[in-house]
Amino acid sequence: MDIKYVELFRALADETRQEILEFLEEHEHNVNEICDAFGRVTQPTISHHLQILKRSNLVMKQRKGKKVYYIINKKVLRNGVEGFIAQFDIQIL
């Protein structure tokens, strides 16, 4: 798996995107459900954040009928962070 660390960490650098990932941690949600959970953020803004997360492979989308559901890609998140740590030989205390 080829992970682009700049893209991964750029996606993770935004607080709203981190909150979206936390929201998706339990199970998948569609855009409307995410918007309802983030009442202060507009639907176009949520969609923009989801596109960034999708482009960095941190979320995957799955169509169910007419709705698209987003799922956190924990494998990419884990492999990205672990790979970054290994690349720089960082010791975790």
mmCIF file as gemmi writes it, N, C-alpha and C atoms, coordinates in Angstrom:
data_model
loop_
_atom_site.group_PDB
_atom_site.id
_atom_site.type_symbol
_atom_site.label_atom_id
_atom_site.label_alt_id
_atom_site.label_comp_id
_atom_site.label_asym_id
_atom_site.label_entity_id
_atom_site.label_seq_id
_atom_site.pdbx_PDB_ins_code
_atom_site.Cartn_x
_atom_site.Cartn_y
_atom_site.Cartn_z
_atom_site.occupancy
_atom_site.B_iso_or_equiv
_atom_site.pdbx_formal_charge
_atom_site.auth_seq_id
_atom_site.auth_asym_id
_atom_site.pdbx_PDB_model_num
ATOM 1 N N . MET Axp A 1 ? 0.838 -1.176 0 1 0 ? 1 A 1
ATOM 2 C CA . MET Axp A 1 ? 0 0 0 1 0 ? 1 A 1
ATOM 3 C C . MET Axp A 1 ? 0.883 1.239 0 1 0 ? 1 A 1
ATOM 4 N N . ASP Axp A 2 ? 0.729 2.076 -0.989 1 0 ? 2 A 1
ATOM 5 C CA . ASP Axp A 2 ? 1.531 3.284 -1.117 1 0 ? 2 A 1
ATOM 6 C C . ASP Axp A 2 ? 0.814 4.427 -0.405 1 0 ? 2 A 1
ATOM 7 N N . ILE Axp A 3 ? 1.351 4.851 0.713 1 0 ? 3 A 1
ATOM 8 C CA . ILE Axp A 3 ? 0.725 5.909 1.502 1 0 ? 3 A 1
ATOM 9 C C . ILE Axp A 3 ? 1.501 7.193 1.301 1 0 ? 3 A 1
ATOM 10 N N . LYS Axp A 4 ? 0.781 8.249 0.977 1 0 ? 4 A 1
ATOM 11 C CA . LYS Axp A 4 ? 1.384 9.566 0.821 1 0 ? 4 A 1
ATOM 12 C C . LYS Axp A 4 ? 1.18 10.315 2.138 1 0 ? 4 A 1
ATOM 13 N N . TYR Axp A 5 ? 2.253 10.423 2.896 1 0 ? 5 A 1
ATOM 14 C CA . TYR Axp A 5 ? 2.152 10.969 4.247 1 0 ? 5 A 1
ATOM 15 C C . TYR Axp A 5 ? 1.68 12.415 4.276 1 0 ? 5 A 1
ATOM 16 N N . VAL Axp A 6 ? 2.128 13.236 3.35 1 0 ? 6 A 1
ATOM 17 C CA . VAL Axp A 6 ? 1.705 14.635 3.336 1 0 ? 6 A 1
ATOM 18 C C . VAL Axp A 6 ? 0.195 14.714 3.162 1 0 ? 6 A 1
ATOM 19 N N . GLU Axp A 7 ? -0.343 13.955 2.225 1 0 ? 7 A 1
ATOM 20 C CA . GLU Axp A 7 ? -1.778 13.958 1.986 1 0 ? 7 A 1
ATOM 21 C C . GLU Axp A 7 ? -2.539 13.415 3.199 1 0 ? 7 A 1
ATOM 22 N N . LEU Axp A 8 ? -2.022 12.353 3.792 1 0 ? 8 A 1
ATOM 23 C CA . LEU Axp A 8 ? -2.653 11.754 4.965 1 0 ? 8 A 1
ATOM 24 C C . LEU Axp A 8 ? -2.695 12.743 6.122 1 0 ? 8 A 1
ATOM 25 N N . PHE Axp A 9 ? -1.559 13.339 6.454 1 0 ? 9 A 1
ATOM 26 C CA . PHE Axp A 9 ? -1.514 14.245 7.597 1 0 ? 9 A 1
ATOM 27 C C . PHE Axp A 9 ? -2.191 15.576 7.323 1 0 ? 9 A 1
ATOM 28 N N . ARG Axp A 10 ? -2.211 15.991 6.067 1 0 ? 10 A 1
ATOM 29 C CA . ARG Axp A 10 ? -2.96 17.2 5.719 1 0 ? 10 A 1
ATOM 30 C C . ARG Axp A 10 ? -4.451 16.964 5.96 1 0 ? 10 A 1
ATOM 31 N N . ALA Axp A 11 ? -4.929 15.787 5.596 1 0 ? 11 A 1
ATOM 32 C CA . ALA Axp A 11 ? -6.336 15.452 5.827 1 0 ? 11 A 1
ATOM 33 C C . ALA Axp A 11 ? -6.635 15.385 7.319 1 0 ? 11 A 1
ATOM 34 N N . LEU Axp A 12 ? -5.705 14.881 8.098 1 0 ? 12 A 1
ATOM 35 C CA . LEU Axp A 12 ? -5.903 14.745 9.544 1 0 ? 12 A 1
ATOM 36 C C . LEU Axp A 12 ? -5.704 16.052 10.3 1 0 ? 12 A 1
ATOM 37 N N . ALA Axp A 13 ? -5.121 17.059 9.648 1 0 ? 13 A 1
ATOM 38 C CA . ALA Axp A 13 ? -4.784 18.31 10.334 1 0 ? 13 A 1
ATOM 39 C C . ALA Axp A 13 ? -5.988 19.182 10.647 1 0 ? 13 A 1
ATOM 40 N N . ASP Axp A 14 ? -7.118 18.905 10.035 1 0 ? 14 A 1
ATOM 41 C CA . ASP Axp A 14 ? -8.307 19.737 10.236 1 0 ? 14 A 1
ATOM 42 C C . ASP Axp A 14 ? -9.185 19.155 11.348 1 0 ? 14 A 1
ATOM 43 N N . GLU Axp A 15 ? -9.583 20.003 12.279 1 0 ? 15 A 1
ATOM 44 C CA . GLU Axp A 15 ? -10.377 19.556 13.428 1 0 ? 15 A 1
ATOM 45 C C . GLU Axp A 15 ? -11.727 18.971 13.011 1 0 ? 15 A 1
ATOM 46 N N . THR Axp A 16 ? -12.389 19.582 12.033 1 0 ? 16 A 1
ATOM 47 C CA . THR Axp A 16 ? -13.682 19.065 11.576 1 0 ? 16 A 1
ATOM 48 C C . THR Axp A 16 ? -13.522 17.679 10.965 1 0 ? 16 A 1
ATOM 49 N N . ARG Axp A 17 ? -12.467 17.47 10.188 1 0 ? 17 A 1
ATOM 50 C CA . ARG Axp A 17 ? -12.24 16.143 9.597 1 0 ? 17 A 1
ATOM 51 C C . ARG Axp A 17 ? -11.942 15.109 10.674 1 0 ? 17 A 1
ATOM 52 N N . GLN Axp A 18 ? -11.22 15.511 11.719 1 0 ? 18 A 1
ATOM 53 C CA . GLN Axp A 18 ? -10.979 14.604 12.835 1 0 ? 18 A 1
ATOM 54 C C . GLN Axp A 18 ? -12.299 14.236 13.513 1 0 ? 18 A 1
ATOM 55 N N . GLU Axp A 19 ? -13.176 15.209 13.672 1 0 ? 19 A 1
ATOM 56 C CA . GLU Axp A 19 ? -14.48 14.955 14.284 1 0 ? 19 A 1
ATOM 57 C C . GLU Axp A 19 ? -15.334 14.04 13.409 1 0 ? 19 A 1
ATOM 58 N N . ILE Axp A 20 ? -15.257 14.225 12.107 1 0 ? 20 A 1
ATOM 59 C CA . ILE Axp A 20 ? -15.991 13.342 11.184 1 0 ? 20 A 1
ATOM 60 C C . ILE Axp A 20 ? -15.478 11.913 11.321 1 0 ? 20 A 1
ATOM 61 N N . LEU Axp A 21 ? -14.166 11.737 11.381 1 0 ? 21 A 1
ATOM 62 C CA . LEU Axp A 21 ? -13.602 10.403 11.553 1 0 ? 21 A 1
ATOM 63 C C . LEU Axp A 21 ? -14.06 9.779 12.866 1 0 ? 21 A 1
ATOM 64 N N . GLU Axp A 22 ? -14.08 10.561 13.929 1 0 ? 22 A 1
ATOM 65 C CA . GLU Axp A 22 ? -14.567 10.058 15.218 1 0 ? 22 A 1
ATOM 66 C C . GLU Axp A 22 ? -16.029 9.639 15.112 1 0 ? 22 A 1
ATOM 67 N N . PHE Axp A 23 ? -16.826 10.433 14.397 1 0 ? 23 A 1
ATOM 68 C CA . PHE Axp A 23 ? -18.242 10.128 14.223 1 0 ? 23 A 1
ATOM 69 C C . PHE Axp A 23 ? -18.433 8.837 13.43 1 0 ? 23 A 1
ATOM 70 N N . LEU Axp A 24 ? -17.566 8.601 12.457 1 0 ? 24 A 1
ATOM 71 C CA . LEU Axp A 24 ? -17.662 7.403 11.612 1 0 ? 24 A 1
ATOM 72 C C . LEU Axp A 24 ? -17.042 6.173 12.269 1 0 ? 24 A 1
ATOM 73 N N . GLU Axp A 25 ? -16.398 6.359 13.41 1 0 ? 25 A 1
ATOM 74 C CA . GLU Axp A 25 ? -15.696 5.242 14.039 1 0 ? 25 A 1
ATOM 75 C C . GLU Axp A 25 ? -16.639 4.099 14.413 1 0 ? 25 A 1
ATOM 76 N N . GLU Axp A 26 ? -17.815 4.409 14.907 1 0 ? 26 A 1
ATOM 77 C CA . GLU Axp A 26 ? -18.758 3.383 15.351 1 0 ? 26 A 1
ATOM 78 C C . GLU Axp A 26 ? -19.379 2.621 14.177 1 0 ? 26 A 1
ATOM 79 N N . HIS Axp A 27 ? -19.893 3.368 13.194 1 0 ? 27 A 1
ATOM 80 C CA . HIS Axp A 27 ? -20.48 2.731 12.013 1 0 ? 27 A 1
ATOM 81 C C . HIS Axp A 27 ? -20.64 3.762 10.905 1 0 ? 27 A 1
ATOM 82 N N . GLU Axp A 28 ? -21.057 3.291 9.754 1 0 ? 28 A 1
ATOM 83 C CA . GLU Axp A 28 ? -21.19 4.14 8.57 1 0 ? 28 A 1
ATOM 84 C C . GLU Axp A 28 ? -22.34 5.133 8.729 1 0 ? 28 A 1
ATOM 85 N N . HIS Axp A 29 ? -22.22 6.256 8.02 1 0 ? 29 A 1
ATOM 86 C CA . HIS Axp A 29 ? -23.263 7.278 8.007 1 0 ? 29 A 1
ATOM 87 C C . HIS Axp A 29 ? -23.332 7.892 6.62 1 0 ? 29 A 1
ATOM 88 N N . ASN Axp A 30 ? -24.518 8.387 6.263 1 0 ? 30 A 1
ATOM 89 C CA . ASN Axp A 30 ? -24.634 9.121 5.009 1 0 ? 30 A 1
ATOM 90 C C . ASN Axp A 30 ? -24.431 10.611 5.284 1 0 ? 30 A 1
ATOM 91 N N . VAL Axp A 31 ? -24.363 11.402 4.227 1 0 ? 31 A 1
ATOM 92 C CA . VAL Axp A 31 ? -24.072 12.823 4.356 1 0 ? 31 A 1
ATOM 93 C C . VAL Axp A 31 ? -25.113 13.524 5.229 1 0 ? 31 A 1
ATOM 94 N N . ASN Axp A 32 ? -26.378 13.179 5.066 1 0 ? 32 A 1
ATOM 95 C CA . ASN Axp A 32 ? -27.417 13.825 5.862 1 0 ? 32 A 1
ATOM 96 C C . ASN Axp A 32 ? -27.236 13.559 7.346 1 0 ? 32 A 1
ATOM 97 N N . GLU Axp A 33 ? -26.889 12.335 7.693 1 0 ? 33 A 1
ATOM 98 C CA . GLU Axp A 33 ? -26.656 11.996 9.096 1 0 ? 33 A 1
ATOM 99 C C . GLU Axp A 33 ? -25.454 12.748 9.651 1 0 ? 33 A 1
ATOM 100 N N . ILE Axp A 34 ? -24.422 12.869 8.852 1 0 ? 34 A 1
ATOM 101 C CA . ILE Axp A 34 ? -23.229 13.606 9.282 1 0 ? 34 A 1
ATOM 102 C C . ILE Axp A 34 ? -23.577 15.077 9.463 1 0 ? 34 A 1
ATOM 103 N N . CYS Axp A 35 ? -24.331 15.636 8.523 1 0 ? 35 A 1
ATOM 104 C CA . CYS Axp A 35 ? -24.741 17.043 8.626 1 0 ? 35 A 1
ATOM 105 C C . CYS Axp A 35 ? -25.588 17.278 9.877 1 0 ? 35 A 1
ATOM 106 N N . ASP Axp A 36 ? -26.482 16.358 10.179 1 0 ? 36 A 1
ATOM 107 C CA . ASP Axp A 36 ? -27.31 16.485 11.379 1 0 ? 36 A 1
ATOM 108 C C . ASP Axp A 36 ? -26.453 16.491 12.641 1 0 ? 36 A 1
ATOM 109 N N . ALA Axp A 37 ? -25.412 15.67 12.656 1 0 ? 37 A 1
ATOM 110 C CA . ALA Axp A 37 ? -24.524 15.597 13.814 1 0 ? 37 A 1
ATOM 111 C C . ALA Axp A 37 ? -23.649 16.837 13.948 1 0 ? 37 A 1
ATOM 112 N N . PHE Axp A 38 ? -23.397 17.497 12.82 1 0 ? 38 A 1
ATOM 113 C CA . PHE Axp A 38 ? -22.557 18.696 12.795 1 0 ? 38 A 1
ATOM 114 C C . PHE Axp A 38 ? -23.405 19.894 12.389 1 0 ? 38 A 1
ATOM 115 N N . GLY Axp A 39 ? -24.413 20.187 13.167 1 0 ? 39 A 1
ATOM 116 C CA . GLY Axp A 39 ? -25.374 21.23 12.841 1 0 ? 39 A 1
ATOM 117 C C . GLY Axp A 39 ? -24.774 22.574 12.488 1 0 ? 39 A 1
ATOM 118 N N . ARG Axp A 40 ? -23.595 22.859 12.996 1 0 ? 40 A 1
ATOM 119 C CA . ARG Axp A 40 ? -22.954 24.151 12.742 1 0 ? 40 A 1
ATOM 120 C C . ARG Axp A 40 ? -22.271 24.221 11.378 1 0 ? 40 A 1
ATOM 121 N N . VAL Axp A 41 ? -22.161 23.074 10.694 1 0 ? 41 A 1
ATOM 122 C CA . VAL Axp A 41 ? -21.436 22.999 9.426 1 0 ? 41 A 1
ATOM 123 C C . VAL Axp A 41 ? -22.429 22.709 8.299 1 0 ? 41 A 1
ATOM 124 N N . THR Axp A 42 ? -22.296 23.435 7.194 1 0 ? 42 A 1
ATOM 125 C CA . THR Axp A 42 ? -23.216 23.264 6.066 1 0 ? 42 A 1
ATOM 126 C C . THR Axp A 42 ? -22.929 21.973 5.312 1 0 ? 42 A 1
ATOM 127 N N . GLN Axp A 43 ? -23.915 21.519 4.548 1 0 ? 43 A 1
ATOM 128 C CA . GLN Axp A 43 ? -23.776 20.296 3.765 1 0 ? 43 A 1
ATOM 129 C C . GLN Axp A 43 ? -22.646 20.402 2.737 1 0 ? 43 A 1
ATOM 130 N N . PRO Axp A 44 ? -22.507 21.519 2.013 1 0 ? 44 A 1
ATOM 131 C CA . PRO Axp A 44 ? -21.379 21.614 1.069 1 0 ? 44 A 1
ATOM 132 C C . PRO Axp A 44 ? -20.017 21.521 1.769 1 0 ? 44 A 1
ATOM 133 N N . THR Axp A 45 ? -19.931 22.078 2.973 1 0 ? 45 A 1
ATOM 134 C CA . THR Axp A 45 ? -18.667 22.01 3.718 1 0 ? 45 A 1
ATOM 135 C C . THR Axp A 45 ? -18.376 20.58 4.151 1 0 ? 45 A 1
ATOM 136 N N . ILE Axp A 46 ? -19.402 19.875 4.643 1 0 ? 46 A 1
ATOM 137 C CA . ILE Axp A 46 ? -19.228 18.46 5.018 1 0 ? 46 A 1
ATOM 138 C C . ILE Axp A 46 ? -18.801 17.654 3.797 1 0 ? 46 A 1
ATOM 139 N N . SER Axp A 47 ? -19.449 17.887 2.66 1 0 ? 47 A 1
ATOM 140 C CA . SER Axp A 47 ? -19.091 17.17 1.431 1 0 ? 47 A 1
ATOM 141 C C . SER Axp A 47 ? -17.65 17.432 1.032 1 0 ? 47 A 1
ATOM 142 N N . HIS Axp A 48 ? -17.211 18.668 1.188 1 0 ? 48 A 1
ATOM 143 C CA . HIS Axp A 48 ? -15.82 19.031 0.878 1 0 ? 48 A 1
ATOM 144 C C . HIS Axp A 48 ? -14.859 18.256 1.783 1 0 ? 48 A 1
ATOM 145 N N . HIS Axp A 49 ? -15.148 18.223 3.082 1 0 ? 49 A 1
ATOM 146 C CA . HIS Axp A 49 ? -14.302 17.49 4.018 1 0 ? 49 A 1
ATOM 147 C C . HIS Axp A 49 ? -14.29 15.994 3.687 1 0 ? 49 A 1
ATOM 148 N N . LEU Axp A 50 ? -15.444 15.446 3.341 1 0 ? 50 A 1
ATOM 149 C CA . LEU Axp A 50 ? -15.513 14.031 2.981 1 0 ? 50 A 1
ATOM 150 C C . LEU Axp A 50 ? -14.693 13.727 1.729 1 0 ? 50 A 1
ATOM 151 N N . GLN Axp A 51 ? -14.691 14.643 0.769 1 0 ? 51 A 1
ATOM 152 C CA . GLN Axp A 51 ? -13.883 14.442 -0.443 1 0 ? 51 A 1
ATOM 153 C C . GLN Axp A 51 ? -12.397 14.408 -0.114 1 0 ? 51 A 1
ATOM 154 N N . ILE Axp A 52 ? -11.971 15.278 0.792 1 0 ? 52 A 1
ATOM 155 C CA . ILE Axp A 52 ? -10.563 15.285 1.206 1 0 ? 52 A 1
ATOM 156 C C . ILE Axp A 52 ? -10.221 13.975 1.909 1 0 ? 52 A 1
ATOM 157 N N . LEU Axp A 53 ? -11.1 13.53 2.811 1 0 ? 53 A 1
ATOM 158 C CA . LEU Axp A 53 ? -10.875 12.266 3.508 1 0 ? 53 A 1
ATOM 159 C C . LEU Axp A 53 ? -10.882 11.089 2.541 1 0 ? 53 A 1
ATOM 160 N N . LYS Axp A 54 ? -11.756 11.148 1.552 1 0 ? 54 A 1
ATOM 161 C CA . LYS Axp A 54 ? -11.835 10.078 0.551 1 0 ? 54 A 1
ATOM 162 C C . LYS Axp A 54 ? -10.578 10.069 -0.324 1 0 ? 54 A 1
ATOM 163 N N . ARG Axp A 55 ? -10.123 11.243 -0.737 1 0 ? 55 A 1
ATOM 164 C CA . ARG Axp A 55 ? -8.933 11.349 -1.584 1 0 ? 55 A 1
ATOM 165 C C . ARG Axp A 55 ? -7.694 10.794 -0.868 1 0 ? 55 A 1
ATOM 166 N N . SER Axp A 56 ? -7.659 10.935 0.461 1 0 ? 56 A 1
ATOM 167 C CA . SER Axp A 56 ? -6.527 10.405 1.224 1 0 ? 56 A 1
ATOM 168 C C . SER Axp A 56 ? -6.784 8.965 1.678 1 0 ? 56 A 1
ATOM 169 N N . ASN Axp A 57 ? -7.888 8.388 1.207 1 0 ? 57 A 1
ATOM 170 C CA . ASN Axp A 57 ? -8.291 7 1.51 1 0 ? 57 A 1
ATOM 171 C C . ASN Axp A 57 ? -8.613 6.754 2.976 1 0 ? 57 A 1
ATOM 172 N N . LEU Axp A 58 ? -8.87 7.821 3.737 1 0 ? 58 A 1
ATOM 173 C CA . LEU Axp A 58 ? -9.246 7.658 5.135 1 0 ? 58 A 1
ATOM 174 C C . LEU Axp A 58 ? -10.701 7.26 5.296 1 0 ? 58 A 1
ATOM 175 N N . VAL Axp A 59 ? -11.504 7.534 4.288 1 0 ? 59 A 1
ATOM 176 C CA . VAL Axp A 59 ? -12.884 7.05 4.281 1 0 ? 59 A 1
ATOM 177 C C . VAL Axp A 59 ? -13.165 6.395 2.937 1 0 ? 59 A 1
ATOM 178 N N . MET Axp A 60 ? -14.092 5.468 2.976 1 0 ? 60 A 1
ATOM 179 C CA . MET Axp A 60 ? -14.568 4.814 1.756 1 0 ? 60 A 1
ATOM 180 C C . MET Axp A 60 ? -16.056 5.098 1.664 1 0 ? 60 A 1
ATOM 181 N N . LYS Axp A 61 ? -16.577 5.079 0.463 1 0 ? 61 A 1
ATOM 182 C CA . LYS Axp A 61 ? -18.016 5.261 0.334 1 0 ? 61 A 1
ATOM 183 C C . LYS Axp A 61 ? -18.644 4.009 -0.252 1 0 ? 61 A 1
ATOM 184 N N . GLN Axp A 62 ? -19.885 3.811 0.149 1 0 ? 62 A 1
ATOM 185 C CA . GLN Axp A 62 ? -20.619 2.626 -0.276 1 0 ? 62 A 1
ATOM 186 C C . GLN Axp A 62 ? -22.052 3.044 -0.577 1 0 ? 62 A 1
ATOM 187 N N . ARG Axp A 63 ? -22.516 2.714 -1.757 1 0 ? 63 A 1
ATOM 188 C CA . ARG Axp A 63 ? -23.874 3.071 -2.16 1 0 ? 63 A 1
ATOM 189 C C . ARG Axp A 63 ? -24.847 2.002 -1.684 1 0 ? 63 A 1
ATOM 190 N N . LYS Axp A 64 ? -25.929 2.472 -1.04 1 0 ? 64 A 1
ATOM 191 C CA . LYS Axp A 64 ? -27.027 1.597 -0.623 1 0 ? 64 A 1
ATOM 192 C C . LYS Axp A 64 ? -28.306 2.25 -1.122 1 0 ? 64 A 1
ATOM 193 N N . GLY Axp A 65 ? -28.831 1.714 -2.202 1 0 ? 65 A 1
ATOM 194 C CA . GLY Axp A 65 ? -30.001 2.329 -2.825 1 0 ? 65 A 1
ATOM 195 C C . GLY Axp A 65 ? -29.615 3.679 -3.389 1 0 ? 65 A 1
ATOM 196 N N . LYS Axp A 66 ? -30.35 4.711 -2.996 1 0 ? 66 A 1
ATOM 197 C CA . LYS Axp A 66 ? -30.076 6.059 -3.492 1 0 ? 66 A 1
ATOM 198 C C . LYS Axp A 66 ? -29.099 6.831 -2.617 1 0 ? 66 A 1
ATOM 199 N N . LYS Axp A 67 ? -28.738 6.279 -1.473 1 0 ? 67 A 1
ATOM 200 C CA . LYS Axp A 67 ? -27.87 6.987 -0.538 1 0 ? 67 A 1
ATOM 201 C C . LYS Axp A 67 ? -26.451 6.444 -0.583 1 0 ? 67 A 1
ATOM 202 N N . VAL Axp A 68 ? -25.503 7.327 -0.313 1 0 ? 68 A 1
ATOM 203 C CA . VAL Axp A 68 ? -24.089 6.973 -0.229 1 0 ? 68 A 1
ATOM 204 C C . VAL Axp A 68 ? -23.69 7.055 1.239 1 0 ? 68 A 1
ATOM 205 N N . TYR Axp A 69 ? -23.096 5.982 1.727 1 0 ? 69 A 1
ATOM 206 C CA . TYR Axp A 69 ? -22.651 5.918 3.113 1 0 ? 69 A 1
ATOM 207 C C . TYR Axp A 69 ? -21.129 5.968 3.161 1 0 ? 69 A 1
ATOM 208 N N . TYR Axp A 70 ? -20.628 6.649 4.17 1 0 ? 70 A 1
ATOM 209 C CA . TYR Axp A 70 ? -19.191 6.783 4.352 1 0 ? 70 A 1
ATOM 210 C C . TYR Axp A 70 ? -18.746 5.934 5.533 1 0 ? 70 A 1
ATOM 211 N N . ILE Axp A 71 ? -17.604 5.277 5.354 1 0 ? 71 A 1
ATOM 212 C CA . ILE Axp A 71 ? -17.05 4.362 6.345 1 0 ? 71 A 1
ATOM 213 C C . ILE Axp A 71 ? -15.594 4.745 6.559 1 0 ? 71 A 1
ATOM 214 N N . ILE Axp A 72 ? -15.168 4.783 7.808 1 0 ? 72 A 1
ATOM 215 C CA . ILE Axp A 72 ? -13.762 5.073 8.094 1 0 ? 72 A 1
ATOM 216 C C . ILE Axp A 72 ? -12.908 3.883 7.649 1 0 ? 72 A 1
ATOM 217 N N . ASN Axp A 73 ? -11.781 4.177 7.044 1 0 ? 73 A 1
ATOM 218 C CA . ASN Axp A 73 ? -10.849 3.147 6.596 1 0 ? 73 A 1
ATOM 219 C C . ASN Axp A 73 ? -9.74 3.048 7.643 1 0 ? 73 A 1
ATOM 220 N N . LYS Axp A 74 ? -10 2.276 8.681 1 0 ? 74 A 1
ATOM 221 C CA . LYS Axp A 74 ? -9.057 2.169 9.797 1 0 ? 74 A 1
ATOM 222 C C . LYS Axp A 74 ? -7.724 1.572 9.372 1 0 ? 74 A 1
ATOM 223 N N . LYS Axp A 75 ? -7.751 0.724 8.368 1 0 ? 75 A 1
ATOM 224 C CA . LYS Axp A 75 ? -6.511 0.097 7.9 1 0 ? 75 A 1
ATOM 225 C C . LYS Axp A 75 ? -5.547 1.156 7.359 1 0 ? 75 A 1
ATOM 226 N N . VAL Axp A 76 ? -6.052 2.085 6.561 1 0 ? 76 A 1
ATOM 227 C CA . VAL Axp A 76 ? -5.195 3.142 6.006 1 0 ? 76 A 1
ATOM 228 C C . VAL Axp A 76 ? -4.699 4.056 7.118 1 0 ? 76 A 1
ATOM 229 N N . LEU Axp A 77 ? -5.579 4.383 8.052 1 0 ? 77 A 1
ATOM 230 C CA . LEU Axp A 77 ? -5.178 5.236 9.169 1 0 ? 77 A 1
ATOM 231 C C . LEU Axp A 77 ? -4.068 4.568 9.985 1 0 ? 77 A 1
ATOM 232 N N . ARG Axp A 78 ? -4.286 3.317 10.337 1 0 ? 78 A 1
ATOM 233 C CA . ARG Axp A 78 ? -3.299 2.578 11.145 1 0 ? 78 A 1
ATOM 234 C C . ARG Axp A 78 ? -1.991 2.408 10.378 1 0 ? 78 A 1
ATOM 235 N N . ASN Axp A 79 ? -2.086 1.937 9.133 1 0 ? 79 A 1
ATOM 236 C CA . ASN Axp A 79 ? -0.87 1.708 8.341 1 0 ? 79 A 1
ATOM 237 C C . ASN Axp A 79 ? -0.116 3.008 8.07 1 0 ? 79 A 1
ATOM 238 N N . GLY Axp A 80 ? -0.854 4.101 7.886 1 0 ? 80 A 1
ATOM 239 C CA . GLY Axp A 80 ? -0.21 5.386 7.631 1 0 ? 80 A 1
ATOM 240 C C . GLY Axp A 80 ? 0.584 5.867 8.831 1 0 ? 80 A 1
ATOM 241 N N . VAL Axp A 81 ? -0.029 5.809 9.991 1 0 ? 81 A 1
ATOM 242 C CA . VAL Axp A 81 ? 0.647 6.264 11.205 1 0 ? 81 A 1
ATOM 243 C C . VAL Axp A 81 ? 1.794 5.322 11.554 1 0 ? 81 A 1
ATOM 244 N N . GLU Axp A 82 ? 1.546 4.019 11.503 1 0 ? 82 A 1
ATOM 245 C CA . GLU Axp A 82 ? 2.609 3.053 11.812 1 0 ? 82 A 1
ATOM 246 C C . GLU Axp A 82 ? 3.756 3.149 10.804 1 0 ? 82 A 1
ATOM 247 N N . GLY Axp A 83 ? 3.422 3.341 9.529 1 0 ? 83 A 1
ATOM 248 C CA . GLY Axp A 83 ? 4.459 3.471 8.504 1 0 ? 83 A 1
ATOM 249 C C . GLY Axp A 83 ? 5.309 4.707 8.699 1 0 ? 83 A 1
ATOM 250 N N . PHE Axp A 84 ? 4.672 5.799 9.081 1 0 ? 84 A 1
ATOM 251 C CA . PHE Axp A 84 ? 5.393 7.045 9.332 1 0 ? 84 A 1
ATOM 252 C C . PHE Axp A 84 ? 6.35 6.866 10.508 1 0 ? 84 A 1
ATOM 253 N N . ILE Axp A 85 ? 5.863 6.241 11.56 1 0 ? 85 A 1
ATOM 254 C CA . ILE Axp A 85 ? 6.687 5.988 12.744 1 0 ? 85 A 1
ATOM 255 C C . ILE Axp A 85 ? 7.877 5.094 12.38 1 0 ? 85 A 1
ATOM 256 N N . ALA Axp A 86 ? 7.617 4.046 11.612 1 0 ? 86 A 1
ATOM 257 C CA . ALA Axp A 86 ? 8.686 3.122 11.214 1 0 ? 86 A 1
ATOM 258 C C . ALA Axp A 86 ? 9.685 3.782 10.286 1 0 ? 86 A 1
ATOM 259 N N . GLN Axp A 87 ? 9.206 4.614 9.364 1 0 ? 87 A 1
ATOM 260 C CA . GLN Axp A 87 ? 10.113 5.255 8.401 1 0 ? 87 A 1
ATOM 261 C C . GLN Axp A 87 ? 11.149 6.118 9.101 1 0 ? 87 A 1
ATOM 262 N N . PHE Axp A 88 ? 10.757 6.773 10.159 1 0 ? 88 A 1
ATOM 263 C CA . PHE Axp A 88 ? 11.667 7.664 10.868 1 0 ? 88 A 1
ATOM 264 C C . PHE Axp A 88 ? 12.228 7.034 12.134 1 0 ? 88 A 1
ATOM 265 N N . ASP Axp A 89 ? 11.988 5.737 12.293 1 0 ? 89 A 1
ATOM 266 C CA . ASP Axp A 89 ? 12.522 4.979 13.426 1 0 ? 89 A 1
ATOM 267 C C . ASP Axp A 89 ? 12.222 5.679 14.744 1 0 ? 89 A 1
ATOM 268 N N . ILE Axp A 90 ? 10.978 6.074 14.893 1 0 ? 90 A 1
ATOM 269 C CA . ILE Axp A 90 ? 10.535 6.766 16.118 1 0 ? 90 A 1
ATOM 270 C C . ILE Axp A 90 ? 10.221 5.718 17.17 1 0 ? 90 A 1
ATOM 271 N N . GLN Axp A 91 ? 10.779 5.907 18.344 1 0 ? 91 A 1
ATOM 272 C CA . GLN Axp A 91 ? 10.521 4.983 19.455 1 0 ? 91 A 1
ATOM 273 C C . GLN Axp A 91 ? 9.391 5.544 20.31 1 0 ? 91 A 1
ATOM 274 N N . ILE Axp A 92 ? 8.362 4.743 20.509 1 0 ? 92 A 1
ATOM 275 C CA . ILE Axp A 92 ? 7.238 5.128 21.352 1 0 ? 92 A 1
ATOM 276 C C . ILE Axp A 92 ? 7.538 4.654 22.765 1 0 ? 92 A 1
ATOM 277 N N . LEU Axp A 93 ? 7.52 5.566 23.696 1 0 ? 93 A 1
ATOM 278 C CA . LEU Axp A 93 ? 7.822 5.218 25.095 1 0 ? 93 A 1
ATOM 279 C C . LEU Axp A 93 ? 6.586 4.757 25.816 1 0 ? 93 A 1
